[in-house]
Amino acid sequence: MTMTATQPAQTPSFLRNEPWGIWAAVLFVIATLITAVVTMGLPGLVLVMVPAALGMLLLLCFIVFG
């Protein structure tokens, strides 16, 4: 009886090319928004979203203008 070497399982290419960091950031933002709404209601949502929107605008300016 002979034993053949087995190949390690290959990860599909669509999983290797996935931007996991971006998905983790999106999940973090959604969890933060839900936590803010559950704990503080609508003012909590505003309290979290206004700085987040300003931060995204600043980041976009850095990307566009260098």
C-alpha positions in Angstrom: 0.0 0.0 0.0 1.5 3.4 -1.0 0.6 6.7 0.4 0.5 9.8 -1.8 1.2 13.3 -0.6 -1.9 15.4 -0.2 -2.0 19.0 -1.4 -3.0 21.7 1.1 -6.4 23.2 0.4 -6.1 26.3 -1.8 -8.1 29.4 -0.8 -10.3 30.5 -3.7 -9.0 33.5 -5.5 -12.0 35.7 -4.7 -11.4 35.2 -1.0 -7.7 36.1 -1.3 -8.4 39.3 -3.3 -11.1 40.5 -0.9 -10.3 43.8 0.9 -10.8 42.5 4.4 -9.5 45.7 6.1 -12.3 47.7 4.4 -14.9 45.2 5.4 -13.7 45.3 9.0 -13.9 49.1 9.0 -17.4 49.1 7.6 -18.5 46.6 10.3 -16.9 48.7 13.0 -18.7 51.8 11.8 -22.1 50.0 11.6 -21.6 48.6 15.1 -20.6 52.0 16.5 -23.8 53.6 14.9 -26.0 50.9 16.3 -24.4 51.2 19.8 -24.9 55.0 19.7 -28.6 54.7 18.7 -29.3 52.1 21.3 -27.6 53.9 24.2 -28.4 57.6 23.4 -31.2 57.5 20.7 -31.2 60.0 17.8 -28.9 62.5 19.5 -26.3 59.7 19.8 -26.6 59.0 16.1 -26.0 62.7 15.4 -23.2 62.8 17.9 -21.4 60.0 16.1 -22.2 60.8 12.5 -21.2 64.5 12.4 -17.6 63.9 13.4 -17.5 60.8 11.2 -18.8 62.7 8.2 -16.3 65.5 8.8 -13.5 63.0 9.1 -14.5 61.3 5.8 -14.5 64.7 4.1 -11.1 65.5 5.4 -9.8 62.1 4.3 -11.3 62.6 0.9 -9.6 66.0 0.6 -6.2 64.3 1.5 -6.8 61.7 -1.2 -7.9 64.2 -3.9 -5.5 67.0 -3.2 -2.5 65.0 -2.1 
